[in-house]
Amino acid sequence: MSIFSTLYIGMSGMRTHESAIGVIGNNIANVNTIGYKGSRAVFADLLSANVLGSAGASQAGQGAALATVQRIVTQGAFLGTNIATDLAISGDGYFIADDANGGRFYTRNGQLQMDNEGYLTTVDNMRLQGYAANADGTFATGISALHVGDATAPPSPTGSIALVVNLDRDDALTTFDVTDPAAAASSSHTGQVTVYDSLGAAHVLDVYYSQTSPGEWTWNAVAPQGDLDGTTDTTPTVVASGTLSFDAEGKLTAETQAQSNVTFSGANPQDLLFDFGEETANGGDGSGSSSYAAASSNSFVDQDGFGVGNLQFVEIGTDGVITGTFSNGQDRPLGQMALARFGSSYALNAVGGNKFTETLTSGEPAIGTAGNGGRGDILSGALEQSNVDLTNEFTELILAQRGFQASSRIITTADEMLVEVVNLKR
């Protein structure tokens, strides 16, 4: 081995430690990059040269080189944000996002947002991929861009109406007259219930109660004629009617309904079935509506229909299911996020922007839902911080600096030796 070889050995050490400092510097620079995975420089010695000495053949090293930069894919700490569209993956897996050109990328950065078309996107406007929700609450089998931002909940027409009333037993006897339903001779008590048609339009029904004989009442649900024919006609029209019977203790003994089918303007026909309580004639206990010697009153009104709902906010479960809450009080699934898992996450190709693409070494992605097939859970309202340990990085920085410094001393020492050789001839 010559002095010139020693110079190159020192130079290889400087270059190797220079590369290591670059890797460490990149880690430190990305200490606050969400989902960032740190790297480390892996050194390797260069091929040794055979040296023939007095004791026989041996080998002498030729310096060091950077063998590879290894990605560290350990879990980063979680940072709570309380923002529903901030997501972190607890365990293995990557979010899947497609750009406008159809390119596919993978990321651990869960800082998501809604674009102006209602798609869930990354901060650099790539659309997140997942399983679209079907109308029956199931999910599609293939993945596509998740469209959730402008979702609406379809209406459901009213079918059942529950009312609990007390009808004063001492009220005067009346005979219902649809032409003047509110008159004292027509009814002694009234209530209201809002119902919905198949288009989601709301209609207010006035329910009039008339005592025809002690303990015997009729009820009539009335709507304006215009609700039925689409005009401005306010003429009262009966859309449902029936009777109520009470015993000497004021308990409900029987209820009937003689009319129930109604067709609101532009909507499908629908049956409005009224329920006033547990009548004893059908095995009930007489609870619900009553006829006591107390002022008539309405104590409970409920119906099973609702109008069109606009999306108010979303919630994302650990399985990646996106559930929307709507203005009509309904909750329904909007989609389910997909995660990709690789056989060798270390070998993914980093393309900047905290994104990766697959390689031959990483293997093809195993795409599925969170919590299955080795994929981790999704945490909503949290972000995964980088897994860079500053204490470790600064320690490694000192070691790399000293290695670089020591390698430079090899060169200066070899140089001094060369000066002595040159000075042999004066």
C-alpha positions in Angstrom: 0.0 0.0 0.0 1.4 3.4 -1.0 1.1 6.8 0.5 -1.0 7.8 -2.5 -3.5 5.0 -1.6 -3.7 6.4 1.9 -4.7 9.8 0.5 -7.6 8.2 -1.4 -8.6 6.3 1.8 -8.8 9.5 3.7 -10.8 11.1 0.9 -13.3 8.2 0.9 -13.8 8.7 4.6 -14.5 12.4 4.1 -17.0 11.7 1.3 -18.7 9.0 3.3 -19.1 11.2 6.4 -20.1 14.1 4.2 -23.0 11.9 2.9 -23.9 10.9 6.4 -24.1 14.6 7.5 -26.5 15.2 4.6 -28.8 12.4 5.7 -28.8 13.6 9.3 -29.4 17.2 8.1 -32.4 16.1 6.1 -33.8 14.3 9.1 -33.4 17.4 11.3 -34.9 19.6 8.6 -38.0 17.4 8.5 -38.5 17.0 12.2 -41.9 18.7 12.0 -43.0 17.2 8.7 -46.2 15.2 9.3 -45.8 11.5 8.6 -42.1 11.8 7.7 -39.9 8.7 8.2 -36.3 9.4 9.0 -33.3 7.7 7.3 -29.8 6.7 8.3 -26.6 6.3 6.3 -25.2 2.8 6.1 -21.4 2.6 5.6 -19.5 -0.2 4.0 -15.8 -0.9 3.6 -14.2 -0.9 0.1 -12.7 -4.0 -1.4 -9.4 -4.8 0.3 -6.1 -5.0 -1.5 -3.9 -8.1 -1.2 -0.6 -7.3 0.5 2.4 -9.6 0.5 4.4 -9.3 3.7 7.2 -11.2 5.3 4.6 -13.3 7.2 2.7 -14.1 4.0 -0.2 -12.7 2.1 -2.7 -10.5 3.9 -5.3 -7.8 3.0 -5.4 -4.1 3.6 -8.6 -2.0 3.4 -9.1 0.7 0.7 -11.4 3.0 2.6 -15.2 3.4 3.2 -18.2 4.1 1.0 -21.9 4.9 1.5 -23.6 1.5 1.0 -27.2 2.8 1.2 -29.5 5.2 2.9 -32.0 3.1 4.9 -35.5 4.4 5.7 -36.7 4.0 9.2 -40.4 3.2 9.2 -41.1 3.1 12.9 -44.3 4.7 14.2 -44.3 8.4 14.9 -46.0 10.0 17.9 -49.5 11.2 17.6 -50.5 14.9 17.7 -54.1 15.6 18.6 -55.8 18.3 16.5 -59.6 17.7 17.0 -60.1 18.2 13.3 -62.1 15.4 11.9 -60.3 15.3 8.6 -56.8 15.1 10.2 -55.9 11.4 10.2 -53.1 9.2 11.5 -52.4 5.5 10.8 -51.7 3.5 14.0 -49.8 0.6 12.6 -48.8 -0.4 9.0 -50.2 1.1 5.9 -50.4 4.1 3.7 -53.1 6.4 2.4 -53.7 6.1 -1.3 -54.0 9.3 -3.4 -54.3 9.9 -7.2 -53.2 13.0 -9.0 -55.1 14.7 -11.8 -53.2 12.6 -14.4 -54.1 9.3 -12.8 -50.7 8.8 -11.1 -50.9 6.9 -7.9 -49.0 7.8 -4.7 -48.9 6.6 -1.2 -48.4 8.7 2.0 -48.6 8.7 5.7 -49.5 12.4 5.8 -53.2 12.5 6.9 -53.7 16.3 6.6 -56.9 16.1 4.4 -59.4 18.6 3.1 -62.4 19.0 0.9 -62.0 20.5 -2.5 -64.6 22.6 -4.3 -66.2 19.6 -5.9 -66.7 17.7 -2.6 -63.8 15.3 -2.9 -61.5 14.4 0.0 -58.0 15.5 -1.0 -54.5 15.8 0.4 -53.0 19.2 1.0 -51.5 19.1 -2.5 -54.9 18.4 -4.1 -54.6 14.7 -4.8 -57.8 12.8 -4.4 -57.9 10.2 -1.6 -59.0 6.8 -2.7 -61.5 4.5 -1.0 -64.7 2.5 -1.3 -67.8 4.5 -2.3 -71.0 4.0 -0.3 -74.0 2.3 -2.0 -77.5 3.5 -1.3 -78.2 0.5 0.9 -75.2 1.3 3.2 -72.8 -1.2 1.8 -69.6 -0.3 0.0 -68.3 -0.7 -3.5 -65.7 -3.5 -4.1 -63.3 -1.3 -6.1 -61.6 1.9 -5.0 -62.2 5.3 -6.4 -61.9 9.0 -5.4 -64.0 9.6 -2.2 -66.7 12.1 -2.9 -68.3 13.3 0.3 -68.4 17.1 0.6 -71.8 17.9 -1.1 -73.6 14.7 -0.1 -77.3 14.9 0.7 -79.6 12.5 2.7 -82.7 11.6 0.6 -86.1 12.2 2.1 -88.3 9.5 3.6 -92.1 9.9 3.5 -94.1 9.7 6.8 -95.8 6.4 7.4 -96.4 6.2 11.1 -97.5 9.0 13.5 -97.6 8.6 17.3 -99.7 11.0 19.3 -100.4 11.1 23.1 -103.2 13.5 24.2 -105.5 13.9 27.1 -109.0 14.8 26.0 -111.0 16.5 28.8 -113.9 14.2 29.7 -116.0 17.2 30.7 -115.7 18.9 27.3 -119.0 19.6 25.5 -120.3 17.2 22.9 -119.5 18.3 19.4 -120.1 17.2 15.8 -117.1 17.7 13.4 -117.7 20.1 10.5 -114.9 20.1 8.0 -116.0 23.5 6.6 -115.3 25.1 10.0 -113.2 22.6 11.9 -112.0 25.1 14.6 -115.5 26.2 15.6 -116.6 25.4 19.2 -119.5 23.2 17.9 -117.1 21.3 15.6 -114.3 20.4 17.9 -113.1 21.0 21.5 -109.4 20.4 21.1 -106.8 20.5 18.3 -103.1 19.6 17.8 -100.6 19.7 15.0 -98.2 17.3 13.4 -95.7 17.9 10.6 -95.5 15.1 8.0 -93.3 14.6 4.9 -94.1 13.4 1.4 -92.0 11.3 -0.9 -90.3 14.5 -2.2 -89.3 15.6 1.3 -91.8 18.5 1.4 -93.2 19.2 4.8 -96.9 19.5 5.4 -98.6 20.6 8.7 -101.7 18.6 9.6 -104.2 20.0 12.1 -105.8 17.2 14.2 -109.2 18.0 15.5 -110.9 16.1 18.4 -114.7 16.0 18.9 -116.5 14.2 21.7 -119.6 12.7 20.2 -120.8 11.0 23.4 -119.2 10.5 26.9 -115.9 8.7 26.4 -116.3 8.5 22.6 -114.3 10.8 20.4 -113.6 11.3 16.7 -110.4 12.7 15.3 -109.8 14.3 11.9 -106.4 15.2 10.4 -106.9 18.1 8.1 -104.7 19.7 5.4 -105.2 22.7 3.1 -106.5 21.6 -0.3 -103.6 23.4 -1.9 -101.2 20.8 -0.3 -103.0 18.2 -2.3 -103.5 19.8 -5.7 -100.6 22.3 -5.7 -102.7 25.4 -5.7 -103.1 28.2 -3.1 -106.5 26.9 -2.0 -106.7 26.9 1.8 -109.9 25.0 2.1 -109.7 22.4 4.9 -109.6 18.8 3.6 -109.7 15.7 5.8 -106.8 13.3 4.9 -107.2 10.9 7.8 -109.8 10.2 10.4 -110.9 7.7 13.1 -112.3 7.2 16.6 -111.1 6.9 20.1 -112.9 5.2 23.0 -112.1 5.5 26.8 -113.4 3.7 29.8 -114.6 5.1 33.1 -111.0 5.4 34.3 -110.1 7.5 31.3 -107.9 4.7 29.8 -107.8 4.1 26.0 -109.9 1.0 25.2 -110.1 1.2 21.4 -109.0 3.2 18.4 -109.9 3.0 14.8 -108.8 4.7 11.6 -111.3 4.9 8.7 -109.2 6.9 6.2 -105.4 7.0 5.8 -104.3 7.3 2.1 -103.2 10.7 0.9 -101.4 12.0 -2.1 -99.7 15.4 -1.7 -99.1 17.5 -4.8 -96.4 16.0 -7.1 -95.6 13.2 -4.6 -96.4 9.5 -4.4 -99.5 8.2 -2.6 -98.7 7.4 1.1 -100.6 5.9 4.0 -100.6 7.9 7.3 -101.2 5.5 10.1 -102.0 7.2 13.5 -101.3 5.6 16.8 -102.7 7.0 20.0 -101.6 4.4 22.6 -101.9 0.9 23.8 -105.7 0.2 23.6 -107.0 -2.5 25.8 -109.1 -4.0 23.0 -105.9 -5.2 21.4 -104.3 -6.5 24.6 -102.7 -3.2 25.6 -102.6 -1.7 29.1 -104.6 1.4 28.1 -101.5 3.7 28.4 -100.9 6.5 26.0 -103.8 8.8 25.3 -106.3 9.4 28.0 -109.6 11.1 28.8 -109.3 12.4 32.3 -111.2 15.3 33.9 -108.4 17.7 33.2 -107.7 20.3 30.5 -107.2 18.8 27.1 -103.5 18.8 26.1 -100.9 17.3 23.7 -98.0 15.6 25.5 -96.2 13.7 22.7 -96.0 14.0 19.0 -93.7 11.9 16.7 -93.5 10.7 13.1 -91.1 8.6 11.1 -90.6 10.8 8.0 -88.0 13.4 7.2 -87.0 15.8 4.5 -83.9 16.2 2.4 -80.8 16.6 4.6 -77.7 18.7 3.9 -74.3 17.5 5.2 -73.4 19.2 8.5 -70.2 17.4 9.4 -68.4 14.0 9.1 -66.9 11.5 11.5 -64.3 8.9 10.6 -64.0 5.7 12.5 -61.0 3.5 13.1 -62.0 1.3 10.2 -62.0 4.3 7.9 -65.7 4.5 7.5 -66.8 8.1 6.8 -70.2 8.8 8.4 -72.1 12.0 7.5 -74.5 13.8 9.9 -77.2 15.6 8.0 -79.5 18.5 8.8 -82.5 16.2 8.9 -81.0 14.3 11.8 -79.9 11.3 9.8 -76.5 9.6 9.8 -75.4 7.6 6.9 -72.0 6.2 5.5 -70.4 8.2 2.8 -67.5 5.9 2.0 -64.6 4.0 3.5 -61.0 4.8 3.2 -58.6 2.4 1.6 -55.1 1.7 2.9 -52.2 0.1 1.1 -49.6 -2.3 2.8 -46.3 -3.3 1.2 -44.1 -6.3 1.8 -41.1 -3.9 2.1 -42.0 -0.4 3.0 -38.2 0.4 3.2 -38.0 0.0 -0.5 -40.7 2.5 -1.5 -39.5 5.3 -3.8 -39.7 8.7 -2.2 -40.8 11.4 -4.8 -41.0 14.4 -2.5 -44.0 16.0 -0.9 -44.1 13.2 1.6 -45.2 10.8 -1.1 -44.0 7.4 -2.3 -44.4 5.2 -5.3 -44.1 1.4 -5.4 -40.9 -0.3 -6.7 -40.1 -3.8 -7.7 -38.4 -4.3 -4.4 -41.3 -2.9 -2.3 -43.7 -5.3 -4.0 -47.2 -4.5 -5.1 -49.6 -2.9 -2.6 -52.1 -5.0 -0.7 -55.1 -2.7 -0.7 -57.9 -3.1 1.7 -59.6 -1.5 4.7 -58.1 -0.4 8.0 -57.7 -3.0 10.7 -57.6 -5.9 8.3 -54.8 -7.8 6.6 -52.1 -6.4 8.8 -53.1 -2.8 8.1 -53.3 -0.4 11.0 -56.3 1.6 12.4 -57.2 5.1 11.4 -57.3 7.7 14.1 -59.4 10.8 13.4 -58.6 14.2 14.9 -54.9 13.3 15.1 -51.7 13.5 13.0 -48.6 11.3 13.0 -45.5 13.3 13.7 -42.2 12.5 12.2 -40.2 9.7 13.8 -37.0 11.7 14.0 -35.4 11.7 17.4 -33.4 14.9 17.7 -31.3 13.6 20.6 -30.1 10.8 18.4 -29.7 12.9 15.3 -27.4 15.5 17.1 -25.4 12.7 18.6 -25.0 11.1 15.1 -24.1 14.6 13.8 -21.2 14.9 16.2 -20.0 11.4 15.3 -20.1 12.2 11.6 -18.4 15.5 12.1 -15.6 13.8 14.0 -15.3 11.1 11.4 -15.0 13.7 8.7 -12.4 15.6 10.7 -10.4 12.4 11.5 -10.5 11.4 7.8 -9.1 14.8 6.8 -6.2 14.2 9.2 -5.3 11.1 7.3 -4.9 13.2 4.2 -2.8 15.8 5.9 -0.6 13.1 7.5 -0.1 11.4 4.2 0.7 14.7 2.6 3.4 15.4 5.2 4.9 12.0 4.5 5.0 12.8 0.8 6.8 16.1 1.6 9.4 14.1 3.4 9.8 11.7 0.4 10.1 14.6 -2.0 12.7 16.2 0.3 14.9 13.2 0.1 16.3 14.6 -3.1 17.6 18.1 -2.7 
